[in-house]
């Protein structure tokens, strides 16, 4: 697993969120994260938690809401906390 993704997952875990993380370096979702959790449904409480941690929607930078999940599943594209991506840059792994 890439350095930035592992660092984000570990940090999310310390915040009480069990989720997989993937950082996008290129493409239409450049500099955003995909956070997902298997077999879970997205709720407003999840949106509130991520908002309180400083994340916003990747598409427009607005706060996350009950409709941010992908079809109700726990899969969101967010921006924020690029310090974890900077770890990979410093390590030369990108």
C-alpha positions as a Markdown table, in Angstrom:
| # | Residue | x | y | z |
|---|---|---|---|---|
| 1 | Unk | 0.0 | 0.0 | 0.0 |
| 2 | Unk | 1.3 | 3.5 | -0.9 |
| 3 | Unk | 2.7 | 5.6 | 2.0 |
| 4 | Unk | 0.0 | 8.4 | 1.7 |
| 5 | Unk | -2.9 | 5.9 | 1.7 |
| 6 | Unk | -1.6 | 4.0 | 4.7 |
| 7 | Unk | -1.0 | 7.2 | 6.6 |
| 8 | Unk | -4.5 | 8.5 | 5.9 |
| 9 | Unk | -6.1 | 5.2 | 6.9 |
| 10 | Unk | -4.1 | 5.1 | 10.1 |
| 11 | Unk | -5.1 | 8.7 | 10.9 |
| 12 | Unk | -8.8 | 8.0 | 10.2 |
| 13 | Unk | -8.6 | 5.0 | 12.5 |
| 14 | Unk | -7.4 | 7.2 | 15.3 |
| 15 | Unk | -10.4 | 9.5 | 14.6 |
| 16 | Unk | -12.8 | 6.5 | 14.9 |
| 17 | Unk | -13.3 | 5.9 | 11.2 |
| 18 | Unk | -12.6 | 2.5 | 9.7 |
| 19 | Unk | -12.2 | 3.2 | 5.9 |
| 20 | Unk | -9.9 | 2.6 | 3.0 |
| 21 | Unk | -8.2 | 5.6 | 1.5 |
| 22 | Unk | -6.8 | 6.3 | -2.0 |
| 23 | Unk | -5.2 | 9.5 | -3.1 |
| 24 | Unk | -5.5 | 10.6 | -6.7 |
| 25 | Unk | -2.4 | 12.3 | -8.2 |
| 26 | Unk | -3.8 | 12.7 | -11.7 |
| 27 | Unk | -7.0 | 12.8 | -13.6 |
| 28 | Unk | -10.3 | 14.6 | -13.1 |
| 29 | Unk | -10.1 | 13.8 | -9.3 |
| 30 | Unk | -6.6 | 15.1 | -9.0 |
| 31 | Unk | -5.5 | 16.0 | -5.4 |
| 32 | Unk | -8.6 | 14.3 | -3.8 |
| 33 | Unk | -9.2 | 11.3 | -1.7 |
| 34 | Unk | -11.6 | 8.4 | -2.2 |
| 35 | Unk | -12.7 | 7.1 | 1.2 |
| 36 | Unk | -14.7 | 4.0 | 1.3 |
| 37 | Unk | -15.9 | 1.4 | 3.8 |
| 38 | Unk | -17.3 | -2.0 | 2.7 |
| 39 | Unk | -20.8 | -3.1 | 3.8 |
| 40 | Unk | -21.7 | 0.3 | 5.3 |
| 41 | Unk | -24.3 | 2.9 | 4.4 |
| 42 | Unk | -23.5 | 6.6 | 4.3 |
| 43 | Unk | -25.3 | 8.7 | 6.9 |
| 44 | Unk | -25.5 | 12.4 | 7.8 |
| 45 | Unk | -23.5 | 11.5 | 11.0 |
| 46 | Unk | -20.7 | 10.3 | 8.7 |
| 47 | Unk | -20.8 | 13.5 | 6.8 |
| 48 | Unk | -20.8 | 15.6 | 10.0 |
| 49 | Unk | -17.8 | 13.6 | 11.3 |
| 50 | Unk | -15.7 | 14.1 | 8.1 |
| 51 | Unk | -16.7 | 17.8 | 8.0 |
| 52 | Unk | -15.5 | 18.3 | 11.5 |
| 53 | Unk | -12.2 | 16.7 | 10.5 |
| 54 | Unk | -11.8 | 19.4 | 7.8 |
| 55 | Unk | -12.9 | 17.5 | 4.7 |
| 56 | Unk | -15.1 | 18.9 | 1.9 |
| 57 | Unk | -16.6 | 17.5 | -1.2 |
| 58 | Unk | -14.1 | 17.0 | -4.0 |
| 59 | Unk | -16.5 | 18.2 | -6.7 |
| 60 | Unk | -17.3 | 21.7 | -5.4 |
| 61 | Unk | -15.5 | 22.2 | -2.1 |
| 62 | Unk | -18.8 | 22.4 | -0.1 |
| 63 | Unk | -19.4 | 20.6 | 3.1 |
| 64 | Unk | -20.4 | 16.9 | 2.9 |
| 65 | Unk | -24.0 | 16.0 | 3.3 |
| 66 | Unk | -26.3 | 13.0 | 3.4 |
| 67 | Unk | -26.2 | 12.8 | -0.4 |
| 68 | Unk | -22.4 | 12.8 | -0.7 |
| 69 | Unk | -22.1 | 9.0 | -0.4 |
| 70 | Unk | -22.1 | 7.1 | -3.7 |
| 71 | Unk | -25.6 | 5.9 | -4.1 |
| 72 | Unk | -26.0 | 5.7 | -0.3 |
| 73 | Unk | -22.9 | 3.5 | 0.1 |
| 74 | Unk | -19.9 | 4.6 | 2.2 |
| 75 | Unk | -17.8 | 5.9 | -0.7 |
| 76 | Unk | -17.0 | 9.6 | -0.9 |
| 77 | Unk | -14.5 | 11.8 | -2.8 |
| 78 | Unk | -13.1 | 14.5 | -0.6 |
| 79 | Unk | -10.4 | 17.1 | -0.4 |
| 80 | Unk | -8.4 | 18.0 | 2.6 |
| 81 | Unk | -5.4 | 16.7 | 4.6 |
| 82 | Unk | -2.9 | 16.8 | 1.8 |
| 83 | Unk | -0.1 | 16.5 | 4.4 |
| 84 | Unk | -0.4 | 12.8 | 4.0 |
| 85 | Unk | 0.2 | 13.0 | 0.3 |
| 86 | Unk | 3.2 | 15.3 | 1.0 |
| 87 | Unk | 4.7 | 12.3 | 2.9 |
| 88 | Unk | 4.9 | 10.4 | -0.4 |
| 89 | Unk | 6.5 | 13.3 | -2.2 |
| 90 | Unk | 9.1 | 13.7 | 0.5 |
| 91 | Unk | 9.8 | 10.0 | 0.4 |
| 92 | Unk | 10.1 | 10.1 | -3.4 |
| 93 | Unk | 7.5 | 7.5 | -4.0 |
| 94 | Unk | 5.4 | 9.3 | -6.5 |
